[in-house]
Amino acid sequence: MSNQSDRRKRILTGDRTTGKLHLGHYIGSHRHRLAFQDEYECFFLLADLHMLTTRPDRESIELSAENARAIVMDHLAIGIDPQKATFCLQSAIHETYELQLLISSLVTVERLQQLPTIKDMAAAAGFEQMPYNLLGYPVLQSADIMLPRAHLVPVGKDNESHVEITRQIARRFNNAYGEVFPLPDAYVIGGTLPGTDGNAKMGKSLNNAIYLSDDAATVRRRVMGMYTDPNRISADVPGTVEGNPVFSYHDFFNPNQAEVDDLKARYRAGKVGDVEVKEKLAIALNHFLDPTRERRAQYEAKSGYVDELIYEGTLRAREEAKATLIEAKKAMGLTGVWNKISRGAERRRKKLEENAVS
């Protein structure tokens, strides 16, 4: 591995392989990745092991490959340069399992139980009791971050504490065994997009998402079915703009600010109907997604290209992980333990061979 000071700083972020990406992903995370790719060395993790924390069923696992391809294609479609990004499949980086075990002694159960996100994930998954792998989710994240020795981890505000766990583990490792890992910083990203049904969360399981891969007709259909002001029974009734999902989408995706301001003013005054507001949103969204669709078509024409990106990226990530793990085990003295045992075994074998000859 090259010296850490001789290369660009690294980012590690990723997505669980639970399905294709939607506009909520774009606003919450992926638009920032477009900027990061020119400044940082980017590792984008296809986190199929993290998926197991809430979806360990065989059906979900079998869909992982398809979902991983879809996620990578979505990245390429929004403009991520495949020459500037390393896409890697988490479960194929075997060093992840080993480092997770080695660093698990550097954090307590009580510390992990303090994380509200873990409790929220357990509740959302309907777990009556906390599974071991979900409680250890942040430790697995730490291994993901530490293996490529990432310097920056983009996260939502609710996951900032997970990066602090990684910093704590890395600091304790370095203090105990020697400087191996940089202390990663959290880059807190903002921006959330409500579901089309008015739910604060957009998700595939909620059937309230507009996907980056949706065609124009699908986008229009989803927009026309969006939740608006429930108290507005006709176009001449003054409506509420604040908290109205249709206008939240306008604010993010409609570049015509004058049009948005006009729609808001007329909506508040009861001088425009929901249909017109939604029609103009559908136009704005499709205009935003058109370049994405063009890039998607270009990449889809290259048969096997996405698989090759994942394969080559994973091999590269494994090389980085292998070098990091060797250094970590050497710092801990674990390499020396095996060397002593193996040398003793070799000496005995050699002595037995000499005695047999004599």
C-alpha positions in Angstrom: 0.0 0.0 0.0 1.3 3.5 -0.8 2.2 5.8 2.1 -0.9 7.6 3.4 0.6 11.0 3.0 1.4 10.4 -0.7 -2.1 10.1 -2.0 -5.4 11.9 -2.0 -7.6 11.6 1.0 -10.2 8.8 0.8 -14.0 8.6 1.3 -15.9 5.5 2.2 -19.6 5.5 1.8 -22.1 3.1 0.4 -25.6 1.6 0.1 -27.3 -1.5 1.4 -28.2 -3.8 -1.4 -31.9 -3.7 -0.7 -33.0 -2.1 -4.0 -32.5 0.5 -6.6 -32.0 4.2 -5.7 -34.7 6.8 -5.5 -34.8 10.6 -5.4 -34.6 10.6 -1.7 -31.2 8.8 -1.9 -30.1 11.4 -4.4 -31.1 14.4 -2.2 -29.8 12.8 1.0 -26.5 11.5 -0.2 -25.7 10.8 -3.9 -25.7 14.4 -5.2 -22.8 15.0 -2.7 -20.9 12.1 -4.2 -20.8 13.9 -7.5 -18.7 16.6 -5.9 -16.6 14.3 -3.8 -15.4 12.3 -6.8 -13.2 15.2 -8.0 -11.6 15.9 -4.7 -11.3 12.5 -3.0 -10.4 8.9 -3.8 -13.9 7.4 -3.5 -14.8 3.9 -2.3 -18.5 3.1 -2.7 -19.5 0.0 -0.8 -22.3 -2.3 -1.9 -23.2 -3.3 1.6 -24.8 -6.7 1.4 -23.5 -7.7 4.8 -25.3 -4.7 6.3 -28.4 -5.8 4.6 -28.4 -8.9 6.7 -29.0 -6.9 9.9 -32.7 -6.5 8.9 -33.1 -8.7 5.9 -31.4 -12.0 6.5 -33.9 -14.1 4.5 -32.7 -16.2 1.6 -34.9 -14.3 -0.9 -33.2 -10.9 0.0 -29.8 -12.4 -0.2 -30.5 -13.9 -3.7 -31.5 -10.5 -4.9 -28.3 -8.8 -3.7 -26.4 -9.2 -7.0 -29.3 -7.7 -9.0 -29.7 -4.9 -6.5 -25.9 -4.2 -6.5 -25.9 -3.9 -10.3 -28.9 -1.5 -10.1 -27.2 0.7 -7.5 -24.0 1.0 -9.5 -26.0 1.7 -12.7 -27.8 4.5 -10.7 -24.4 6.0 -9.8 -23.2 6.0 -13.3 -26.5 7.4 -14.6 -26.4 10.5 -12.3 -22.8 11.2 -13.5 -20.4 9.3 -11.3 -17.2 8.7 -13.3 -16.3 5.0 -13.2 -12.6 6.1 -13.5 -12.9 8.0 -10.3 -14.8 5.5 -8.2 -14.2 2.1 -6.7 -17.3 0.1 -6.4 -16.8 -2.9 -4.1 -19.0 -5.8 -2.8 -18.8 -5.9 0.9 -19.2 -9.7 1.4 -16.4 -10.4 -1.0 -13.9 -8.5 1.0 -13.1 -11.2 3.5 -10.8 -9.1 5.6 -13.9 -7.2 6.7 -15.0 -10.2 8.8 -11.6 -10.6 10.4 -11.1 -6.9 11.3 -14.6 -6.7 12.7 -13.6 -9.4 15.1 -10.3 -7.9 16.0 -11.7 -4.5 16.9 -14.8 -5.8 18.7 -12.9 -5.8 22.0 -12.4 -2.0 21.7 -16.0 -1.1 22.2 -18.5 -2.1 24.9 -22.1 -3.3 24.6 -23.3 -0.4 26.7 -21.7 2.0 24.3 -23.4 0.4 21.3 -26.8 0.3 23.2 -26.6 4.1 23.5 -27.0 4.6 19.8 -30.6 5.6 19.1 -30.3 4.6 15.4 -29.9 0.9 16.4 -33.0 1.0 18.4 -34.9 2.7 15.6 -33.7 0.1 13.1 -34.8 -2.8 15.4 -38.2 -1.2 15.8 -38.6 -0.6 12.0 -37.7 -4.2 11.3 -40.3 -5.4 13.9 -37.7 -7.1 16.1 -38.9 -7.9 19.6 -35.4 -8.5 20.8 -32.1 -7.0 19.6 -30.2 -9.3 17.2 -26.4 -9.6 17.9 -25.5 -8.5 14.3 -27.7 -5.4 14.5 -26.2 -4.4 17.8 -22.8 -4.9 16.2 -23.8 -3.0 13.0 -21.5 0.1 13.9 -18.5 -2.2 14.5 -19.0 -3.7 11.1 -19.2 -0.1 9.7 -16.0 0.7 11.5 -14.3 -2.2 9.8 -15.6 -1.0 6.4 -14.2 2.5 7.1 -10.9 1.4 8.6 -9.8 -1.2 6.0 -9.4 1.4 3.2 -8.2 3.8 5.9 -10.8 6.4 4.9 -10.4 10.0 6.1 -14.0 11.1 5.5 -17.4 9.4 5.8 -20.5 11.2 4.5 -23.4 10.5 6.7 -26.8 11.8 7.7 -27.1 13.6 11.0 -28.7 10.5 12.6 -25.6 8.4 11.7 -22.9 10.9 12.9 -22.6 8.9 16.1 -21.6 5.8 14.1 -18.6 7.6 12.8 -17.7 8.7 16.3 -17.7 5.0 17.3 -15.2 4.4 14.5 -13.0 7.2 15.7 -13.2 5.8 19.2 -12.2 2.3 18.0 -9.4 3.6 15.8 -8.1 5.8 18.6 -8.0 3.0 21.0 -6.3 0.7 18.5 -3.6 3.2 17.8 -3.0 3.9 21.5 -2.8 0.3 22.3 -0.8 -1.1 19.4 0.6 1.8 17.3 -0.5 4.2 14.6 -2.2 2.3 11.9 -5.6 4.0 11.3 -6.4 7.6 10.5 -9.3 9.0 12.6 -12.1 9.5 10.0 -14.2 12.6 10.1 -17.9 12.6 9.5 -19.2 14.8 6.8 -22.8 15.5 7.8 -25.0 15.8 4.7 -28.3 17.6 4.7 -31.5 17.4 2.8 -34.4 15.0 3.1 -37.3 14.3 0.7 -40.7 13.2 1.9 -42.4 10.2 0.3 -45.0 10.8 -2.3 -47.7 9.8 0.2 -46.6 12.6 2.7 -44.7 10.2 4.9 -41.5 11.7 6.2 -39.6 8.7 4.9 -39.3 7.6 1.3 -38.8 3.9 0.7 -39.4 1.0 -1.6 -41.3 -1.0 1.0 -43.6 2.0 1.5 -44.4 2.3 -2.2 -44.0 6.1 -2.0 -40.8 6.6 -4.0 -39.9 8.1 -7.4 -36.8 6.2 -8.6 -33.8 7.5 -10.6 -34.6 4.7 -13.1 -38.3 5.6 -13.6 -39.3 6.5 -17.2 -41.2 9.7 -18.0 -44.6 8.1 -17.9 -44.0 6.5 -14.5 -42.7 9.7 -13.0 -45.8 11.6 -14.2 -48.1 8.9 -12.8 -46.4 8.9 -9.5 -46.5 12.7 -9.3 -50.2 12.9 -10.2 -50.9 10.6 -7.4 -48.9 12.6 -4.8 -50.3 13.6 -1.4 -51.0 17.3 -1.1 -53.0 19.5 1.3 -55.8 17.2 2.6 -57.9 20.1 3.7 -58.1 21.5 0.2 -61.3 20.1 -1.5 -61.2 22.4 -4.5 -58.9 24.7 -6.4 -60.5 27.9 -5.1 -59.7 26.9 -1.4 -56.5 28.5 -0.1 -53.9 25.7 0.4 -50.9 25.1 2.6 -47.5 25.1 1.0 -45.3 24.4 4.0 -45.0 20.6 4.5 -46.7 20.0 1.2 -44.7 17.2 -0.6 -45.4 18.6 -4.0 -43.8 21.9 -3.2 -40.9 20.2 -1.4 -40.1 18.5 -4.7 -40.5 21.8 -6.6 -38.0 23.4 -4.3 -35.4 20.7 -4.9 -35.9 19.9 -8.6 -37.6 22.8 -10.3 -34.9 25.3 -11.4 -37.5 27.9 -12.5 -37.7 29.8 -9.2 -40.1 32.4 -10.7 -42.5 29.6 -11.6 -42.2 28.0 -8.2 -42.8 31.3 -6.4 -45.9 32.0 -8.6 -47.3 28.5 -7.9 -46.9 29.0 -4.2 -48.5 32.4 -4.2 -51.5 31.2 -6.2 -51.8 28.0 -4.1 -52.0 30.0 -0.9 -54.6 32.3 -2.5 -56.7 29.5 -3.9 -56.0 30.4 -7.5 -54.4 27.3 -8.8 -55.4 23.6 -8.8 -53.3 20.7 -7.6 -53.4 19.3 -11.2 -51.5 22.3 -12.6 -49.0 22.3 -9.7 -48.4 18.5 -10.3 -48.2 18.8 -14.0 -45.4 21.4 -13.8 -43.6 19.3 -11.2 -43.7 16.2 -13.5 -42.2 18.4 -16.3 -39.5 19.6 -14.0 -38.6 16.1 -12.7 -38.5 14.6 -16.1 -36.3 17.5 -17.3 -34.0 16.7 -14.3 -33.9 13.0 -15.1 -33.5 13.2 -18.9 -29.7 13.4 -18.8 -29.7 10.5 -16.3 -31.7 8.4 -18.7 -29.3 9.2 -21.6 -26.3 8.1 -19.5 -28.1 5.0 -18.3 -28.9 4.0 -21.9 -25.2 4.4 -22.9 -24.0 2.2 -20.0 -26.8 -0.4 -20.5 -25.6 -0.8 -24.1 -22.3 -2.1 -22.7 -23.1 -5.7 -21.7 -21.4 -6.9 -18.6 -19.8 -3.5 -17.9 -21.3 -3.0 -14.5 -20.3 -6.5 -13.4 -16.8 -5.7 -14.5 -16.7 -2.5 -12.5 -17.9 -4.3 -9.4 -15.4 -7.1 -9.9 -12.4 -4.9 -10.6 -13.4 -2.5 -7.8 -13.8 -5.4 -5.3 -10.4 -6.8 -6.2 -8.8 -3.4 -5.6 -10.6 -3.0 -2.3 -9.4 -6.5 -1.3 -5.8 -5.6 -2.0 -6.2 -2.4 0.1 -7.9 -4.4 2.9 -5.3 -7.1 2.8 -2.5 -4.7 3.3 -4.3 -2.9 6.1 -5.1 -6.1 7.9 -1.5 -7.3 7.7 -0.3 -4.1 9.2 -2.9 -4.2 11.9 -2.2 -7.8 12.9 1.5 -7.0 12.9 1.0 -4.0 15.2 -1.1 -6.2 17.6 1.6 -9.0 17.6 -0.8 -11.6 16.2 1.5 -12.2 13.3 4.3 -13.0 15.7 2.2 -15.6 17.5 1.7 -17.6 14.4 5.3 -17.2 13.3 6.5 -18.6 16.6 4.3 -21.6 16.4 5.1 -22.3 12.7 8.9 -22.0 13.3 8.6 -24.5 16.2 6.7 -26.9 14.0 9.2 -26.5 11.2 12.1 -27.2 13.6 10.4 -30.4 14.9 9.7 -31.5 11.3 13.3 -30.9 10.3 14.6 -32.8 13.3 12.4 -35.8 12.7 13.6 -35.8 9.1 17.3 -35.7 10.2 16.7 -38.5 12.7 15.0 -40.6 10.0 18.0 -40.2 7.7 20.5 -41.1 10.4 
